[in-house]
């Protein structure tokens, strides 16, 4: 377990050793700790933040916040865009304590990208880490595909069934008719001005 925690610590600190801007982000979390309780695979550890690095250690004392969920859920949270985080939390991930600390940790990792596959591999092993990351990529691809299909199906329904939206060629015809009408009104206005001038 100690070797796995040491390896995780090394992986998490890579961006902070390389990038001074990323290291500056640690100052906001200095003195705080986050307990991570993985339900699958069963592991728990704490992330203790200092101004220079993140320490990974066995659970001790009272952390500022406890994050509980599977490795997949935790990885999804760390990779999620801001508008996606509520879905991740709704998937069964729980947070107890100072939630602001958890969000500050998420922002820190967003601004200092971590090789999550390497970080998970040090905790759960290479093969499970690859499976988690591959699974996340597949889920992401499936969600993007489903969103595109849903959008296309919604547009088709509104155009073909409900007739609430015009088809592209109908819109082109309408815009051409508007252009023609505008030109006709302009010509009519010029004729009226010429007649008034007589």
N, C-alpha and C positions, 0 to 999 in steps of 0.2 A: 504494500500500500504506500509506503513512504517513497519508493522509487517512482510510482505512478504520480504521486503528488509533486515530486521534484520535477518530473518530466513535464507535467502540466504547467507548473510555475515557469519553467524555462520557455515553453511555447507561448504562454500568455505575455511574457515580458519582452519578446522579440521586438515588437514595434516600439516599445519604450526605450530600448537600448539604442535603436537605430535613429529614431525621429525625436528631436528635442521638442517639437510642437506637441507630439503625442504625450511626451513625458510631462509637459506643462498641464495637461488635462488631469493628471493624477492628483494635483494639488487640491482640487475640489473634493476629492474623496478621501484625502489623507486622514487617518485615524478612524475610518469606518470599516466595518466588516460585513460580509454577505455570506451566510451559510447556504450552501447548495446541497439539497437532498435529492439525489437522483433515485427515482423509483424503479427505473429499468434502464440499465442494470443498477442494482442496489449499491449505492455509494453515497457518502456524504463527506463534505470538506468545507473549509471556509476560505474565502478570499479576503485577505487583510490588505488594505491600501495604505501605502506610505507615499511621501512625495516623489520617491525615485522608482518605485516598483510595486508589483503586486506579490504578496506572499501567499502561497497556497499551503494550508496546514490542516491537520485533523480538527474536527469541531471542538471548540473550547469556549467557555464563557457564554456571554449573551451577545449575539450578533445584532447589528442594527436592523437587518431584515433577513428572513429565511425564504428562499425560493425553492419550491418543491414541485417536481414533475419528472417526466422521462427525459433522457438525453435528447431525444428527438424534439420534444417540446422546448427544451432550453435552447437548442440550436436554432429552432424556428424563431424563438423570441429574439435571439441575438442577430439574426439575419433579417428580421422583419422590418419593413419600412414603417414609419410612424402610423400611417393609416391602417396597417395590418396588425398592430400589437394587440388590439382588443380581441381579435379573432383568436390569436395565440393564447391569450389569457383565458378566453372562454373555452379553450380546448381541454382544460383540466389543470393547467399550470396554476399553482397558488403562490401567493406572496403574503407573508405575515410580518408585521413590523413597520419600519419606516419605508414606505413604498418609494418615496423620493430618492432614497439611496439606490434602490434597484434601477430606477429610470436613469439616474446619473451614471450608474455602471454601464447601462445599455448605450447611452450617448458616448461614453468614453470608448467603448469598443467599436462603435460606429465610426468615430473619428480616428481611431487607430486600428485599422483592420488586422484581425488575427487570423492565422491559418487554422480555421476551425477543425479541419480534418486532422491536422497534427495535434491540436489541443485535445480532441476527443480520443485520438489514438493513444495518447499517453495515459488516459484514464481507463478506457474500456478495451483497448487493443486495436490493432490495425484493421482487421476484418470488420468488426462491428462499426468502427468509425467510418470506414468506406461505405458500409451499408447505410448508415445514418445519412451521410452527405449525399450519396446517390439517391436515397429515398426522398430527401428534401428537394433535390433537383427535379426528380420525377414529379413530385407533388406540385412544385412550382410550375413546371411545364404543363401539367394537366390543368391547373387552375387558370393559367394564361390561355390555354386552348379553349377551355370551357367558357371563359369570359368572352373570347372572340366569337365563339359559336352562339352564345346567348345574345350578344349584340346583333349579330347578323340575323338570327332568327327573329328577334324583336322587330328589327327594321322590316324584314320581309312580311311579318304578320301585320304591322301597321300600314304597310304599302298595299299588300295584296288582299288581305281579309277585311281590315277595318277601313281602308282607304283614307286613313287619317294623315298619312304622309304621301307626298307625291313621289313618283318614280323619278330617277335622274333625267330621263328623256322628257317627262312632263314638266319638270322644273326648267329644263333648257327651253322648251317651247314657250312657257310662261314668261321667262326672262326676255326672249326674243320679241314676244308680243308687247311687253312693257317698253322695250327699246323702240319698237315701231310706233307705239302710241305716243311716246315722248317726242319722237321726231315729228309726228303728225301734228301734235299740239303746238310745237315750236313753229312749224310752217304756217299753221292757222293763225298763230299770233302775229307773224310777220305780215300776212295778208290783211289782217284787221288793222294793223298799224298803217299799211299802205293806203287802205280805203279811207281811214280817218285823215290822212295827209292830203287827200284830194279835195 
